[in-house]
Amino acid sequence: MVLSRPPLNVVLFSQRKIMANQFYEIDKNENIRVIVLRADGDNFSSGGNISGFLEETPEDLSMLAQNVMTPEKIKKPVIAAIQGYCFGVGFEFSLACDFRIVTKDSQLSLPEMKIGMIPGSGGSARLAKMIGISRTKNIIMRGKRLSGEEAFQLGIACEVVEKSELENMTNKIVKELLGVSPLAQRTIKSVLNATQNATLHTSIDLEGEAYGRLRSSNDFKEGVKSFSEKRPPSYKGN
């Protein structure tokens, strides 16, 4: 999926619902295993259309977070390939993805405080869960911009690369994800999402239940067989 409104790839309110619907449609396509969210031009996204913020109805605003969390809700893994500016709702969309690759020239920020507002699509909540409340306060309340290297060091990004290597690194991770069982992949994403607010004992129980179900799957049998036969597995997703 490509953000294609260069040079800044501003995300309009109407586009958030369109993006959410596109994620759901792609998730239904059995021929697609991995989704990449990237952008045309030098910037991932400078955020939302500020001039349009006052024009939206309460009903529109109530759906913002639901639309932006779509990458997290769907079954397939989603990679955000980030370069340049990644601000506001652009950053929030990326935080809802499963993997974030950033370039060294990236700048990531939730700058809403500077216009008398706070993040409204889950950005502060997700960031706090990733890096802790203290670091999140420091970033949001001061309107700080993180470099790509800082995002990597904080654990927000899984990889940091030169801009010229962004596509290669994205393809590398896609290839890695394609090499494992799609059923196990869907299962662990679901388990991790379901247990992020659960107690340790509940999380262990849910993981154990999922583990038990996978033991009877054809993909697990194929994985064990291919390992014994020293050949690449041929997973079917069941």
N, C-alpha and C positions, 0 to 999 in steps of 0.2 A: 504494500500500500504506500502510495507516494503523496506527500504534501507538496502540492505544485502551485504555489502562488508566490514565486520568487519576486524580489530578493529576500523578503523576510518571512514568507509563508505564514502570514497572519491567519489564525483560525477563527472564522466567523461563528456566531452562535448556531446558525443553521447547519454549518458543516459538522458540528459535533454529533448531531443526530445522524447525519449521513455517514460519518465515519463509523459510528456504532453499528448501524445497519450493515455496512460493508464488512465489518469484522464478523458479524453473525453469519452473513452469507458465505464468506470464505470458510468459516468454521464448519459449515455443512458440506463443503466440497471434499469428498474423500480422496481426490487426486492431489490435494495440497496437504503437506505435513507440517510445514513451518511457515509462519508469517513474519515478514520483515516490514517494519514501519520506518521509512526513510523520507528524505526531502530533496527536492531539486534545488540547485543553487548552492550558495555558500553557508546558508543557515538552516538549522532544523526548523525552528519556529521562534518568532519574537513574542508569541503569545496571542491573546485575543484582540479583537477590535475594540479598543478602549472607547472610541466615540460612540459605539453601539451599546455600551453597558447600561445606559439609562433608558434605553428603548425597549428592553425586554420585559415581558410580563412575569409576575410571580410564578405562573405555571411553567414558563420557559426556564426560569432560574432553578426551579425545583428538580428539573431533569438533568442539570449540568453534571453533577457528580455521577449519576447513573450512566450517562453516555460515556463519560471519560473512563469509568472503571471497566468498560467492555473488554479490553485486552486481558484483564485479570479473570473475567468471568467465563470467557470461552475456553474450550478444551485444548486447542492447539497452542504450542509455545509461540510467544511473540518476542521478537528482537527489535529494539529501537536502535537504529544506527544514527548517531548524533554528531553533527558538526556545527561549528559556529554558535550562533545564539540558540539557546534552548531555555526560553523564559515562560513564565506564567502557565497557561493551559498546555503549551507545548511540553514543558517540563512535567506537568501533571499527567499527560498522556503517557510519557515515557516511564514515569514511576509506576504506572499500572501495567507496564510490560514485564515480561519475565526476565529479560536480559537487556542491559544497556551497554552499548559500545560507544565510547566517546573519543574524539580526536583531541590532540594536545591543545589545539586552538579553540576548543569548545569553551563556552561560558554558560553556566547553568544557574538559574535564579528563579525565585518566587518573589517578584518585586512589588506585589500588590500594595504593600504598606505605603509605598511612595505616592499612591493616589487615594489614600484614605480607605483602603480596603484590605481584606485578607484573602488568601487562597480559598476558592469556593468549590473546587472539584476534587477534594480529597488530598491535595498536595501536602498540606501540613501534617495530616494524620499519617499518610504513608511514609513521609520523610522521617517523622518521629519514630516510627516503628523500625525503620532501617538503621538510623544512626543515633537515636536517643533524643530525648526532649531538650537537653541542654544545647546540643549542637544545632538542633532545629531552630530553637529560639534565636541563637546567634546568627543563623543564616537569614531567617525570615524577618525578624524584628529589626535587623540592621540593614536589610535589603542587600545582603552580600551576593556577589557573583563568585561562583566556584569555577576554577579552571578545570580542564579535563583531568589533569593529574590529581587535583584535590578531590574530585568526584571519585576517582579510582581509589585513592588512599582511604577515603571515608567508607568505601564499600557500596557506593551508589552505582558505580559502573563496574562491570566485570572485566573490561579490557580498556586500555588507553593506547592509542596508536597515532602515528602521523596521519595527516589528512589523506595522503596518497595511498595509505594502507587500509582505509576504512572498509572499502568494498571487499578486499581480500580477507580481512578478519571476519567480516560478516559472513562471507561464504564459508570460511573455515568452521565457524560455529554452526551454521546451517548443516554442513556436512556431518559434523559430530552428532547433531540432533537426529539426523536422518539415519544414523547408524544404530540407533537403539529401538527397542520395541515401542511403537506408538501407543499401545495399550498401557504399558508401564509408565510411559511419559505422561499420558493423560491422568493416570491414577495418582502419581506423585504430585502433580500440579494441584489436583483437586484436594488431596490430603493436606498439603502444606497450606493452601488457602483456607481450608476449613479449620485448621488447628492453630492459626496464628494468634487467636484470642483465647485459646483453650488452655486448661491447666496441663502440666506435664503428663499426668496420669491419663487424662482424656486423650491427649495427643498420641501417647503410646498405644492406647487401646484402638484408636481409629487407624493408626498405621498398621497395627497387627491384623485388624479385620481386612484391610486392603491387601496386605501381604497374603493372607489366607486365600482370598479370592483369586489372586494372580497365580497361585500355585497350580490351579486347575486350568489355566489358560493355555491355548495352543502356542502362544508366543513364548511362554516360559519353557514349555517342552522343547520348542525349537531352539531356544537359547542354550539349554543344557546339551541337547544333541549336537548342535553345531560346535560347541566348545569341545566336546569329547572327540568329535571328528576333525577338529582343527581346520574349520572352514568358516567363512563369513555366514552369519545367520540370515535367514530369509523370513522376516517378520510379516505377518498379515494383519496385525492389529486386533486379534481376537484370542 
